[in-house]
């Protein structure tokens, strides 16, 4: 027999089970709430807290949270938080492009319609044109074209666009705000398409909202966010998870009929989420489905072919990591198999003896690569510039013209010579990285492209050799390969540093 609590005896939790966020100086949360209230959208207490964090700023005016994740069960009001945030960005804060993405087209269109309704409540239609609204003297054009749904301010040309995600969604945009709704279905390759859209913006932000991943095989981005939140030390991440503790493989340790648990995991309890509705869900859903969708309990992550332990990798992130400039540096580069992206990474040693990894560049195409290496050579005087044989063959003419050449004597390389790996070298390099992670032997400056490559990589063996390969056909692991080459070349040629003096630019790395 199901248990029913006395009416009014339970109340929603005031705070989520997990909450991490960086410190901040001030917030635009109240301004956003006041604007939304004018449109009839009144924030709950938990939504007010979320807005305060989303719109929190550091002393320099930059967002405290470059990334922000709100993990909460369905029908609690995640969409309302996003609507209030976008209204503020579009009408108050001067954000030029806001990209609202969802897993499915129909979900993106529902968000579009809700936002259109809010704008119409805030303003008035201009004449007989139902696609032109005026709000406080600002005219806003509504676009209903299939695949181009959105809004544009006619005074500043600021836009809000609603898109369904795909491999290429967002390419070509330079967005101030990117929203990842339904983040449980957000993939690493989609992250690769969307993250670079903000790199040229002066003050960007990305927001993830979701219930937990569907299973341990998917939801890589959400799992990575959770690991970063648990590891701590990320001063640009805001993360709140309302779900219950535990995992879907051990539901015997969870009382799925505990009304206190229902209220604690659903912050809209007593308003949008009622006890009677929860009872219907409990009766009609499987235990795992109810636990995941209603109580926010996560599945256990499947390690599958992942060879670098995610928690061990997350523990090595260090935003403040810097190399000792007296101990030199090595550069590694790699080009993706389709030549559509290239990565450059540097490796050195810190004053505490740990290795230092930092991505120097990651961009589409390859035309930029050799000119970038020339600049790095002038700034850093690297002991080696490392790459695989395929990359060297592809770039050989451009490298030769720029003065990058392999050693004349392979047994006696000189500082600055190319280090071109063979199969055995690459196997040793990959092994050194695996050992380095297990031993926590180096630190890396956090970088989304490097994190994605690490999460999406596995190893393949052939005889006694091992090499990196992508866990999925769409994952670009060139940042990991570039890091591997930089570390290998530093270790194998560090003896060249003896007696050398380096004249490097203190502002570079």
Buried (B, 14 or more C-beta within 10 A) or exposed (E): EEEEEEEEEBEBBEEBBBBBBBEBEEBBBEBBBEBBEEBEBEBBEBBBBBBBBBBBBBEEEBBBBBBBBBBBBEBBBBBBBBBBBBBBBBBBBEBBBBBBBBBEBEBBBBBBEBBBBBBBBBBEEBEEEEEBBBBEEBBBBBBEEEEEBBBBBEEEEBBBBBBBBEEEBBEEBBBBBBBBBBBBBBBBBBBBBBBBBBEEBEBBBBBBBBBBBEBBEBBBBBBBBBBBBEBEBBBBBBBBBBBBBBBBEEBEEBEBEBBEBBBBBBBBBBEBBEBEEBBEBBEEBEEBEBBBBBBBBBBEBEEEBBBBBBEBBBBBBBEEBBBBBEBBBBBBBBBBEEEEBBBBBBBBBBEEEBBBBBBBBBBEEBEEBBEBBEEBBEBBBBBBBBBBEEBBEBBBEBBEEBEBEBBEEEEEBEBBBBBBBEBEBBBBBBBBBBEBBEEEBBBBBBBBBBBBBBBBBBBEEEEEBBBBEBBEEBBBBBBBBBBBBBBBBBBBBBEBBEEEEBEBEEEBB
